[in-house]
Amino acid sequence: MKKNLTHISSILDTALKDLRPAKDTEMTLIWALWNRAMGETVARETRPAAFMGNTLIVNVSCSAWLQHLNFSKHEMIRNINCALERDMVKEIRFKIAAIHN
């Protein structure tokens, strides 16, 4: 008798979709599109870190970049939401943190 086998990744994916909070799934989407939405230079100095409501927390490599990005905040929100094809991010807050490439 031949048994139908299911790969463990499909089982885990199904289980995690039911257990994982929606914001975690949204963060996964943002991580996947971050480099494309931000451009290579900005992406190298930043990392999406977390969601708080509709606010995206972004880690930035240094105070100079933090200052620069505060002036580009609205464009960044527009680029992210465009890449997501929905208005998910309403605000961005920046904080200085280690960026690991």
C-alpha positions as CSV (number, residue, x, y, z in Angstrom):
1,M,0.0,0.0,0.0
2,K,1.4,3.4,-1.1
3,K,1.0,6.3,1.3
4,N,0.8,9.9,0.1
5,L,3.5,11.9,1.7
6,T,3.3,15.6,2.4
7,H,6.5,17.7,2.7
8,I,7.0,19.2,6.2
9,S,7.3,22.8,4.8
10,S,3.7,22.8,3.6
11,I,2.5,21.5,6.9
12,L,4.5,24.1,8.9
13,D,3.4,26.9,6.5
14,T,-0.3,26.0,7.0
15,A,0.1,25.7,10.7
16,L,2.0,29.0,11.1
17,K,-0.5,30.9,9.0
18,D,-3.1,30.1,11.6
19,L,-0.9,30.8,14.5
20,R,1.2,33.8,13.3
21,P,-0.2,37.3,14.1
22,A,-1.2,39.2,10.9
23,K,1.5,41.9,11.7
24,D,4.2,39.2,11.5
25,T,3.0,38.2,8.1
26,E,3.0,41.9,7.0
27,M,6.6,42.3,8.3
28,T,7.6,39.3,6.2
29,L,6.2,41.1,3.1
30,I,8.0,44.3,3.9
31,W,11.3,42.5,4.5
32,A,10.9,40.8,1.1
33,L,10.3,44.1,-0.8
34,W,12.5,46.4,1.3
35,N,15.5,46.6,-1.0
36,R,13.3,47.2,-4.1
37,A,11.1,49.8,-2.4
38,M,13.9,51.7,-0.7
39,G,16.6,51.5,-3.3
40,E,20.1,50.0,-2.7
41,T,21.6,52.9,-0.9
42,V,18.9,53.5,1.7
43,A,18.3,49.7,2.1
44,R,22.0,49.3,3.0
45,E,21.6,51.7,5.9
46,T,18.2,50.7,7.2
47,R,16.1,47.6,8.2
48,P,12.4,47.3,8.9
49,A,12.1,46.3,12.6
50,A,8.5,46.1,13.7
51,F,4.9,47.3,13.4
52,M,3.0,49.2,16.1
53,G,-0.5,49.7,14.8
54,N,0.0,51.2,11.3
55,T,3.4,52.6,12.2
56,L,6.5,50.9,10.8
57,I,9.6,51.1,13.0
58,V,12.8,51.2,11.0
59,N,16.3,50.7,12.3
60,V,18.8,53.2,10.9
61,S,22.6,52.9,11.0
62,C,23.5,56.4,12.3
63,S,22.1,59.8,13.3
64,A,23.0,61.3,9.9
65,W,20.8,58.8,8.1
66,L,18.1,59.2,10.7
67,Q,18.0,62.9,10.0
68,H,18.1,62.5,6.2
69,L,15.3,59.9,6.3
70,N,13.0,62.1,8.4
71,F,12.8,64.4,5.4
72,S,12.0,61.4,3.1
73,K,9.5,59.8,5.3
74,H,6.4,60.5,3.1
75,E,8.1,59.2,0.0
76,M,9.2,56.1,1.8
77,I,5.6,55.4,3.0
78,R,4.4,55.9,-0.6
79,N,7.0,53.5,-2.0
80,I,6.3,50.8,0.6
81,N,2.5,51.0,0.1
82,C,2.9,51.0,-3.6
83,A,5.1,47.9,-3.5
84,L,2.5,46.3,-1.2
85,E,-0.3,47.4,-3.4
86,R,-2.3,48.6,-0.4
87,D,-2.1,51.4,2.2
88,M,-0.7,49.4,5.1
89,V,1.9,51.9,6.5
90,K,0.6,55.3,7.7
91,E,3.7,56.4,9.7
92,I,7.3,55.6,10.0
93,R,9.5,56.0,13.1
94,F,13.2,55.7,12.9
95,K,15.6,54.5,15.6
96,I,19.3,54.1,15.6
97,A,20.4,50.4,15.8
98,A,22.9,48.0,14.4
99,I,22.3,47.1,10.8
100,H,23.5,43.6,9.8
101,N,24.0,43.0,6.1
